Amino acid sequence: MDARDGAIHTHTALAAHHPAAGRITLHPSPGTTSDIALAHDLLAALGRPPVLAGCFPSGRQPAWEAAAAWIHVMPAVWLAVLRACRHSL
């Protein structure tokens, strides 16, 4: 936990979540280390189904294809990702 990160920041970001207004707050599933799980969490934050049917180009994950498509067609202007870590492993 970041000593400077308090519950008020989380509550404020969650309260600001309003996809139709272009404000998306992504709250990743606790303990998840999979990038596919993160894509499913993003789809859920966008209010879109995580289970996808259809064909996708080889090597691309359907969940990320869908998440990228929805981000581009929605009026997303603000994206907050809770519990994000920017250090490399």
MIKE-309117 format. One record per residue (C-alpha): x, y, z; residue in one letter; residue number from 1. Coordinates in nm, 4 decimals. Layout:
REM MIKE-309117
<X:X; Y:Y; Z:Z; residu:A; num:NUM>
...
//
This chain:
REM MIKE-309117
<X:0.0000; Y:0.0000; Z:0.0000; residu:M; num:1>
<X:0.1158; Y:0.3463; Z:-0.0816; residu:D; num:2>
<X:0.1263; Y:0.5535; Z:0.2384; residu:A; num:3>
<X:0.0038; Y:0.8565; Z:0.0401; residu:R; num:4>
<X:-0.2912; Y:0.6670; Z:-0.1099; residu:D; num:5>
<X:-0.5945; Y:0.6866; Z:0.1108; residu:G; num:6>
<X:-0.9444; Y:0.5481; Z:0.0887; residu:A; num:7>
<X:-1.0682; Y:0.8949; Z:-0.0051; residu:I; num:8>
<X:-0.8839; Y:0.8706; Z:-0.3393; residu:H; num:9>
<X:-1.0464; Y:0.5368; Z:-0.4181; residu:T; num:10>
<X:-1.3925; Y:0.6571; Z:-0.3182; residu:H; num:11>
<X:-1.3522; Y:0.9762; Z:-0.5219; residu:T; num:12>
<X:-1.2429; Y:0.7866; Z:-0.8337; residu:A; num:13>
<X:-1.5259; Y:0.5345; Z:-0.7983; residu:L; num:14>
<X:-1.7794; Y:0.8138; Z:-0.7471; residu:A; num:15>
<X:-1.6556; Y:0.9861; Z:-1.0637; residu:A; num:16>
<X:-1.7150; Y:0.6725; Z:-1.2743; residu:H; num:17>
<X:-1.9721; Y:0.7575; Z:-1.5420; residu:H; num:18>
<X:-1.8925; Y:0.6000; Z:-1.8826; residu:P; num:19>
<X:-2.1691; Y:0.7878; Z:-2.0669; residu:A; num:20>
<X:-2.0058; Y:1.1136; Z:-1.9564; residu:A; num:21>
<X:-1.6599; Y:0.9924; Z:-2.0600; residu:G; num:22>
<X:-1.5318; Y:0.9120; Z:-1.7093; residu:R; num:23>
<X:-1.4167; Y:0.5547; Z:-1.6534; residu:I; num:24>
<X:-1.2750; Y:0.4170; Z:-1.3310; residu:T; num:25>
<X:-1.1129; Y:0.0767; Z:-1.3665; residu:L; num:26>
<X:-1.1057; Y:-0.1174; Z:-1.0417; residu:H; num:27>
<X:-0.8996; Y:-0.4327; Z:-1.1179; residu:P; num:28>
<X:-0.9947; Y:-0.7574; Z:-0.9508; residu:S; num:29>
<X:-0.7847; Y:-0.8030; Z:-0.6341; residu:P; num:30>
<X:-0.4861; Y:-1.0331; Z:-0.6715; residu:G; num:31>
<X:-0.5098; Y:-1.0508; Z:-1.0494; residu:T; num:32>
<X:-0.1823; Y:-1.0649; Z:-1.2379; residu:T; num:33>
<X:-0.3225; Y:-1.1554; Z:-1.5797; residu:S; num:34>
<X:-0.3476; Y:-0.8944; Z:-1.8534; residu:D; num:35>
<X:-0.6526; Y:-1.0785; Z:-1.9895; residu:I; num:36>
<X:-0.8247; Y:-1.0411; Z:-1.6510; residu:A; num:37>
<X:-0.7464; Y:-0.6692; Z:-1.6656; residu:L; num:38>
<X:-0.9124; Y:-0.6513; Z:-2.0085; residu:A; num:39>
<X:-1.2206; Y:-0.8242; Z:-1.8660; residu:H; num:40>
<X:-1.2243; Y:-0.5770; Z:-1.5753; residu:D; num:41>
<X:-1.2048; Y:-0.2899; Z:-1.8259; residu:L; num:42>
<X:-1.4960; Y:-0.4329; Z:-2.0233; residu:L; num:43>
<X:-1.6951; Y:-0.4588; Z:-1.7008; residu:A; num:44>
<X:-1.6111; Y:-0.0951; Z:-1.6165; residu:A; num:45>
<X:-1.7384; Y:0.0013; Z:-1.9615; residu:L; num:46>
<X:-2.0600; Y:-0.1899; Z:-1.8982; residu:G; num:47>
<X:-1.9840; Y:-0.4373; Z:-2.1753; residu:R; num:48>
<X:-1.9962; Y:-0.8177; Z:-2.1703; residu:P; num:49>
<X:-1.6638; Y:-0.9945; Z:-2.1023; residu:P; num:50>
<X:-1.7611; Y:-1.3072; Z:-2.2983; residu:V; num:51>
<X:-1.7074; Y:-1.2520; Z:-2.6673; residu:L; num:52>
<X:-1.8097; Y:-1.4490; Z:-2.9715; residu:A; num:53>
<X:-1.6587; Y:-1.4224; Z:-3.3176; residu:G; num:54>
<X:-1.3251; Y:-1.4397; Z:-3.4934; residu:C; num:55>
<X:-1.0239; Y:-1.2295; Z:-3.4077; residu:F; num:56>
<X:-0.6873; Y:-1.1888; Z:-3.5806; residu:P; num:57>
<X:-0.4246; Y:-1.4439; Z:-3.4872; residu:S; num:58>
<X:-0.2235; Y:-1.3470; Z:-3.1802; residu:G; num:59>
<X:-0.4714; Y:-1.0941; Z:-3.0487; residu:R; num:60>
<X:-0.6796; Y:-1.1506; Z:-2.7402; residu:Q; num:61>
<X:-1.0537; Y:-1.0989; Z:-2.7993; residu:P; num:62>
<X:-1.0989; Y:-0.9199; Z:-2.4683; residu:A; num:63>
<X:-0.8354; Y:-0.6574; Z:-2.5550; residu:W; num:64>
<X:-0.9757; Y:-0.6196; Z:-2.9073; residu:E; num:65>
<X:-1.3187; Y:-0.5505; Z:-2.7608; residu:A; num:66>
<X:-1.1878; Y:-0.3199; Z:-2.4863; residu:A; num:67>
<X:-0.9906; Y:-0.1147; Z:-2.7397; residu:A; num:68>
<X:-1.2916; Y:-0.0917; Z:-2.9708; residu:A; num:69>
<X:-1.5245; Y:0.0224; Z:-2.6916; residu:W; num:70>
<X:-1.2747; Y:0.2808; Z:-2.5643; residu:I; num:71>
<X:-1.2548; Y:0.4282; Z:-2.9163; residu:H; num:72>
<X:-1.6304; Y:0.4469; Z:-2.9752; residu:V; num:73>
<X:-1.7257; Y:0.5744; Z:-2.6306; residu:M; num:74>
<X:-1.6705; Y:0.9356; Z:-2.5347; residu:P; num:75>
<X:-1.3895; Y:0.8338; Z:-2.2954; residu:A; num:76>
<X:-1.1899; Y:1.1382; Z:-2.1903; residu:V; num:77>
<X:-1.0805; Y:1.0290; Z:-1.8424; residu:W; num:78>
<X:-0.9585; Y:0.6853; Z:-1.7339; residu:L; num:79>
<X:-0.8509; Y:0.6165; Z:-1.3769; residu:A; num:80>
<X:-0.6934; Y:0.2800; Z:-1.2958; residu:V; num:81>
<X:-0.6981; Y:0.1957; Z:-0.9269; residu:L; num:82>
<X:-0.4078; Y:0.0012; Z:-0.7752; residu:R; num:83>
<X:-0.1941; Y:0.0686; Z:-1.0840; residu:A; num:84>
<X:0.1791; Y:0.0220; Z:-1.0517; residu:C; num:85>
<X:0.4137; Y:0.1802; Z:-1.3045; residu:R; num:86>
<X:0.7392; Y:0.0064; Z:-1.2097; residu:H; num:87>
<X:0.8883; Y:-0.2619; Z:-1.4309; residu:S; num:88>
<X:0.9480; Y:-0.6091; Z:-1.3000; residu:L; num:89>
//
